[in-house]
């Protein structure tokens, strides 16, 4: 479960301000966050992950206040409990697709490799990239790279999945296919899934849809 209570955030030397009085995503719930580019959706996801820290208020995941964790403890918590799907993929170019998906194993979850690898291969099959397992990212299209990033985020069976435009580089057929995998996995595994998206044609698949401009109480300001 993700719970946000009375948080405020401002970038240094910027007019952009974020204030969210309340936001919650339950286990086995898929929530879409929609809004124009620059309204702060990515900032919100980074706050939810504990990558950014609010100046006040609380962000908690499964009862743990990620907003108060230090850098080292926050990184460990994200590795074990949060799946992150970045807009720019964040793949390691010199590693093959399979090793990119299994990156959490090399970052500290070696004892869990059999379980993570089994889940990774299942996800690769369902997203249509199993045949690229030994290829390198430079040989993949943007859409294929995006699917690798999605498989990596889900492979550890995290309790919270945060996705920033995860279908933005996919063709219409693969958008629905990949989104179905993400939402079905959330429902089956009891995960909380929060997706920032512009794909309004996919919103019918979500359990809840939140307009970010209504969520942010400082919605009259814009991201620099």
Secondary structure, DSSP 8 states (H G I E B T S, - for coil): -EEEEEEEEE-TT---EEEEEEEEE-TTEEEEEE--TTSSHHHHHHHHHTSS--SEEEEEETTEEGGG--HHHHHHHHHHHEEEE-TT----TTSBHHHHHTHHHHTT-GGGHHHHHHHHHHHHHHHT-GGGTTSBGGGS-HHHHHHHHHHHHHTT--SEEEEESTTTTS-HHHHHHHHHHHHHHHHHHT-EEEEE---GGGGGGSSEEEEHHHH-TTTTS---
